[in-house]
Amino acid sequence: MQCPFCAETIKDEAVVCKHCSRDLRIVRPVIFEIQEIVLELDGLQRELGRIRARIERIRSPARFYIVHALAYILVPVVLLVAAHILVTITLNVSPLYLRLASVIIPLPFGLLIRARHKVGLRGALLVGLLTAAIAVMCMLTVTGINDNVPIVPGPWVEWREVIEYSLSIALAFVTGNILGSLMFEILPMTMTQGGGKPNPVAYKVAGLLGRHVGEEHLRRRARTIQDLMTTAGPLLGVVGTAAGSIYAGLKGVIGG
């Protein structure tokens, strides 16, 4: 925590500031109470943002879905098809570059839809699948017209490649969504928690790691454990979906 007198960083269990030598025994309870209030306000602000997004969707559903379809489906589709034309027709280079672009392009749109409109994981997956389906269909059409070949895939091998490619795009969108949740919701919440009271689960885990410590030390250990528990899931989600997107996208190019 910070000393309320000199604003220097000190340990949570300190009773005297090592920088200004002021007695903190009276103000410490007040500091912790303020931190708890800040945590509650932060949670209320996040909930208010989600409620505003729901109200906007309920009040003007047609406008809401049209605007979001244009911003988060049409725009990435155009970029993906443009990348396809540039790589396979204009430059005629390795499709590896197209697959990499197809992983990179959807990611920021998944991040934005979470940060700006509070769209959750299921919504991001749906938008990602729609984007992937439309983009891949347009790519097949462009290839069919340019190369004078059937637009619809024939053998199962071709269908499997189309499915894997579509899944790669959708997973990249979901990766961006989870990353947006981590960057704009979970990490800010973790940083503002400061010296707040950890939850009972974190306290229990901290106690299992060693009970013979002071209360302040146990609380600080529980806070660290709670922060790790809060961020571990989204981090694993980002790694998992990103790895799945890259694997599905590059499998048809590099083999496997």
Salt bridges, closest charged atoms under 4 A:
ASP12 OD2 - ARG219 NH2 3.41
GLU13 OE2 - ARG220 NH2 3.08
ASP23 OD2 - ARG25 NH2 2.66
ASP42 OD2 - ARG46 NH1 2.20
GLU47 OE1 - ARG50 NH2 2.87
GLU161 OE2 - ARG99 NH2 2.92
GLU164 OE2 - LYS251 NZ 3.30
GLU185 OE2 - ARG114 NE 3.06
GLU216 OE2 - ARG28 NH2 2.78
GLU216 OE1 - ARG219 NH2 2.99
ASP227 OD1 - ARG223 NH1 3.87
